[in-house]
């Protein structure tokens, strides 16, 4: 379950979710770009010590590297002041 907040990124993330049909049921999932932004934000808010969030981001980037919408991703990384973490990841 996801509780929608009123912050601009949360609204955008919710609007961009995609349906996934499994066993005749539809569930809605966030895009890889939105998951990356969310997890980097949680990592930062947690004092950059929770390695699980970091490992999740690394895995998402590796899995979706060729298909990521980098323009969208960098827009939100900039707006949420997460560019330094993104650069750290890219190194």
N, C-alpha and C positions, 0 to 999 in steps of 0.2 A: 504494500500500500504506500502511496506517496501523497503527502499533504502539500498542496500547492501554496506557496507563499506569494507575496506580491512584488518581489524584487524583479527587476527587468530580466536578469538572466534566467531566473526560475520560470518566468512566463514564456520566454523564448524556448527554453528547454522542453517545456510541456507542449508547446505548439509544434515542435519539430519531432516529437516522438513518433515511432513507427509501429504499425501492427505486425505481430508475429503470430502465425497460426500454428498451433501444435495440438494434435489429437482432437481436431475439430473446435478447439477453443482459441479465442483471440486474446492475446495479451499485448500490452503496449510497452515498448522499450525505448529508452533514450538512445540517441545516436552516439556513435563512438566519440565524436568531437565533444558532445555535451558531457559524456562521462569523463573524458579527460579533463575538461575544465572543472567539473564538480570535484573530482578527486584531487586535483592540484589545489583547489581552494580548501578542501578539508585538510589536506596535508599541511598547508600554510597555517590554517586556524589552529591546528594541533601542535604548533611549534616546530614543525618539520622534523618530528621524531617518530611518527608512526609509519614504519617502513611498509606496512601492508598497502597503504594508499599509494606510496611511491612505486612499489612493485606492480600494482594494478595498472598504473599509468604506463609504465614501461611495457607491460604485456599488451595493453591496448594499442600502443603506438606500433609495436612490432607486428601485431596481427593485422592492423588496418592501414599500415603505412602508405600503401599505394593508392588507397581510396579516400584518405582524409581530405576534407575540405579545409585546406590550410588558411585560406582567406577568412573563413568564418571563425576558425579556431584562433587565429591571431587577433582578430577583432575583439573577441571576448577575453583573451589573455591580457590584452592591453587594457581593456575597460576595467578588469578586475585586479589589475596590478599583479599579474602572475607571469609576466614575460621573463623575469629572472629565473624562475623555476623551469620554464620551458627551455631556456637557453642551457641551463644546467643539465637538463635531460638530454638535449641534443648533442652534448659533448660526449 
